[in-house]
Amino acid sequence: MIQKWIEADQFRDTSVHHSFDQWAKVIGGILLVNGFRDFLGNVEAKRTSHDPLRFGLGVLGAYHPDDWWSPLEWADAAVEVGVRSP
């Protein structure tokens, strides 16, 4: 894989975005040159699902998606769905 990437002038995948940007572009380039597409394509989904705050907000938002509640009502709902202790 690496040899093929070297022969492709060490192509970097500029479509990849990550906090370790240069690493991601190199690894993405290696994979892309070798036929693997969509490196880190699920990074946003994983970022949300692995972040407890974002996950809790998602659970809470799904609890009553069409309701406009006061902050106190949302706080009570957070306890009810288990994303916050009483």
C-alpha positions as CSV (number, residue, x, y, z in Angstrom):
1,M,0.0,0.0,0.0
2,I,2.8,2.4,0.9
3,Q,4.7,1.7,-2.2
4,K,1.7,2.4,-4.4
5,W,1.2,5.7,-2.4
6,I,4.8,6.7,-2.9
7,E,4.5,6.0,-6.7
8,A,1.4,8.3,-6.7
9,D,3.7,11.1,-5.4
10,Q,2.6,10.7,-1.8
11,F,-0.9,11.9,-2.6
12,R,-2.8,13.6,0.2
13,D,-6.5,13.4,0.6
14,T,-7.5,17.0,1.1
15,S,-11.2,16.1,1.6
16,V,-10.4,14.6,5.0
17,H,-10.9,16.8,8.1
18,H,-9.7,15.8,11.5
19,S,-8.1,17.4,14.5
20,F,-4.8,15.7,13.4
21,D,-5.2,17.2,10.0
22,Q,-1.8,16.3,8.4
23,W,-1.9,12.7,9.6
24,A,-5.5,12.3,8.3
25,K,-4.6,13.7,4.9
26,V,-1.6,11.3,4.6
27,I,-3.5,8.2,5.8
28,G,-6.5,9.2,3.7
29,G,-4.2,9.5,0.7
30,I,-2.7,6.1,1.3
31,L,-6.1,4.5,1.5
32,L,-7.5,6.4,-1.4
33,V,-4.7,5.5,-3.7
34,N,-5.4,1.9,-2.7
35,G,-9.1,2.0,-3.4
36,F,-10.5,2.7,0.0
37,R,-13.0,5.5,-0.1
38,D,-14.6,7.7,2.6
39,F,-11.8,7.6,5.2
40,L,-13.2,9.1,8.4
41,G,-16.6,9.5,6.7
42,N,-18.3,8.7,10.0
43,V,-16.2,11.0,12.2
44,E,-19.0,13.5,12.8
45,A,-21.4,10.8,13.8
46,K,-18.9,9.2,16.1
47,R,-18.0,12.6,17.6
48,T,-21.6,13.0,18.6
49,S,-22.2,9.5,19.8
50,H,-19.0,9.4,21.9
51,D,-19.6,12.8,23.5
52,P,-21.8,12.3,26.6
53,L,-23.1,15.9,26.5
54,R,-24.1,15.7,22.8
55,F,-25.5,12.2,23.3
56,G,-27.6,13.4,26.3
57,L,-28.9,16.4,24.3
58,G,-29.9,14.1,21.5
59,V,-31.8,11.8,23.9
60,L,-33.4,14.8,25.5
61,G,-34.4,16.4,22.2
62,A,-35.9,13.1,21.0
63,Y,-38.0,12.9,24.2
64,H,-40.3,15.7,23.0
65,P,-39.1,16.8,19.6
66,D,-42.0,19.2,18.8
67,D,-42.5,20.8,22.2
68,W,-41.4,24.3,23.3
69,W,-40.6,24.0,27.0
70,S,-39.2,26.3,29.6
71,P,-35.8,25.6,31.0
72,L,-37.4,24.2,34.2
73,E,-39.5,21.8,32.1
74,W,-36.5,20.6,30.2
75,A,-34.6,20.1,33.5
76,D,-37.4,18.0,34.8
77,A,-37.5,16.0,31.5
78,A,-33.7,15.5,31.8
79,V,-34.2,13.8,35.1
80,E,-37.1,11.8,33.8
81,V,-35.2,10.3,30.8
82,G,-32.1,9.7,32.9
83,V,-29.6,12.2,31.4
84,R,-29.4,14.1,34.7
85,S,-29.8,13.0,38.3
86,P,-32.3,14.7,40.6
